[in-house]
Amino acid sequence: MLPLPALLLGDGRFPGGGHAASGGLEAAVADGSVQVPTFSSFHAFLAGRLSTTGAIDAWLAAAACGGADEWELDAEADARCPSPAQRAVSRRLGRGLRRAAGRSFPAVLGGPGEHHPVVVGVVARAAGLEPGDAARLAVHNVLAGAASAAVRLLPIDAADAMAVAMRLSCLGSRVADAGVEAAARPLSEGPAWSAPLLELRAEEHARWEVRLFGS
């Protein structure tokens, strides 16, 4: 069972700014890759995110929670994200999370790390959590964030959106566990999964004049 600080940090009402990001879902809905009435395409989208960028997020969060250097982790995050738009969003979300969490944990203020999963790990450490908790928080952000965004982007009931996320919880647990294992190795050996379509969509989405989400 997750400790109470992890539940509070993972709550959608925590003002870290994640509500303004769809994690690529808005662009996927726009090009027809994710659609209803069936939920198979939404399931496939989320599974793909978990297995690629989600795996990197879990590793970065676990490593940061374990005390790895924030500068180095930010550099590793940059190296694994070819999309300038995605890098910018990750850093913006990380700065927002650090500001919000700093009200509860002043020690996190002024730290050098900016990428969102890195800051997730830093905040988790300040809250007395373990690397495994930080990795699960990163995975939770992927699943719950997409479920929340889906309700605003698709003709889908919130319960149905969350049901898709729940069906992926076992995969999410495996991704989090793998992130913790990777965090025990040198940073240069961390996962480097690629999601080219997600990256291409992110660049296109950044050029939209009107959009609902920041990513």
N, C-alpha and C positions, 0 to 999 in steps of 0.2 A: 504494500500500500504506500502511495506517495505521501510524504510528510505534508503537513498543512501549508507551510510556506510554498511548496511546489504547486499545491492546488490553487492557492491565491495568485501566484505568478502566472499560472496557466489559464486563469479565468478570463473570459472574453471581456469582462468589465475592467480588467487592469488597464490603466491608461497608457499603454506603451505605443499606441499608434497602429497596431496591426490591423485594426478594422478598416484602414484605408488601403490595404493591399489585398489583391486577389491571388497573388502568387502565379500569375500567368493565366488564370482561368478566364478573365474577361476577354483576352485575345482569342483563346481557344473556343469560347462560345461564339465570338464574332465570326470566325472562319468556319463554323459548323462542325468542328471536331468534337465538341461536347454539346449534346442536345438531349432533349426528352421527346417522347414519353418514357422510353426505357432509360435505365440508369447505367447501362453498360459502358457508355462512353465516358461518363463522369468517373466511374470506378476505374477505368483504364487510365484516365488522366491522373488521378490521384496515386494509383499504384506506380505509374511511371515517375512521378515527382518524388515519391518516397524512396524509390530504388536508385535515384540519381542524385539530384540536388539535396534531397532529404537525408541521404546517407552522409553527404559531406557536412551538412548542418549538424547532424548528430555527433559526428566526430569532432568538429570544431568546438561545439558546446562542451562536450566531455573533456576535451583537452584544456580548454580555458578554465573549467571548473577545477581541474586537477592542478592548475597553477602554471600552465605553459605561458610563455611570453606573449603578451597581447600583440606587440608589433609583428612578431614572426607569424602569429596566427592570421592577422590581417593580410600579410603578404601571401600566405598560403591560400587564403580565400580568394584574393585577387587572381592568383595564378590559375585557379580552377574555375574562373568565371569569365569567359571571353566577352560577354556582353557588357558594354559600358553602362547601359541602362539598368541591368540587373545589379551591377556593382553599386551604382548610385542609390538605388532603392534600398539595398541591404544596409548601406552605411547610414542612410536617413533613418531607417527603422531602428538601427542600433543606437543612434544618438538619442532618438525619442525614448527608447526603453531605458537608457542610462539616466536620462533626466527624470523620468517618472520613478524609477527604482531608487534614485538618489534621495528621494524624500523619506524612504524607509531605511535605506542603507547608505548613509553619507560616504562611506569608504569607497563606493564605486565611482563617485564623481571625480572627474579629472583624469580618468584612465585613458590610455592611448588607443585602445581598441574601438573600432567603429562598426565592423560588420555585425549584423544582427545576431547570428549564432554565437559569435565570440562574446558579445555582451550578455547573451543569455547565460553562458557559462560563468562569466564574471559575477553576474548577479546571483546565480545559483550558489556559487562559492560563498558570497557575502551572506547569504541566507542560511548558511550551514548545511547545504545540501551536498550530495555526493555526485561524482561524474555521471553515474547512471541516471540519476534524477535529471541532470542537465540535458543528457541525451534524449530522455523521454519528453522533456519540455520542448525541445527542438522539433521532435516528431509530432507532438501535440499541436504545435503551431501550424505545421503543414496540413494536418487533417482538419482541425477545427476551423482554421482560417479559411480553407477552401469550402467547407460546409457552410460557413456563415456567408461567404461571398456568393455561393450558388443560389441562395435564397433571393438575393437581389438581382441576379443575372438571368435566372431561369424560372419558368413556371413550375416551381417545385416547392413542396411543403418542407418546412424546416426539419420535421421528423424524418422525412425520407432522405434529405441531404445528410443528416447525421447518421442515419442507418447505413449509408454507403461508407461513411468514415469508420463506423464501428466494425463493419465487415473487414476493414483493412487493419484492425488493431493488432492482429497477430503478426502481420507483415511489419507493422510499425515497431512492435516489440523486438523483432529480429534485427531491424535496422538500428534501433537504439543500442542493442547489445553489441552489434558489430562496431558501432561507433566507439563504444567504451574500449573494446579490444584494440581498435586502431589507435586510440589515444595513448595506449601504453607503449607504442612503438615510436621511433623517431618521426618527427613531423614530415620529413621528406617521403616517408612511406605511407602517408595518409591516403585515403581513397581519392580517386580523381575521375569519377564518373562524369560522362558528358550528356547533355540534353540539348542537341543542336536546334531542334524545332522550338523548344521553349525559349532559347536564346534569340532566335530569329524573330519570334513573335514579340519578345520583349522590346527589341529595337523598333519594330513597327508600331507597337502600342505607344511607345514614348513619343512618336511623331503625331499621334492623334490630337486634333484640336479639342475634341470633346470626349471625355471618358469618365466613367464612374469611379474607377479606382486608380491609385497611383502606380500600380503594377499589374 
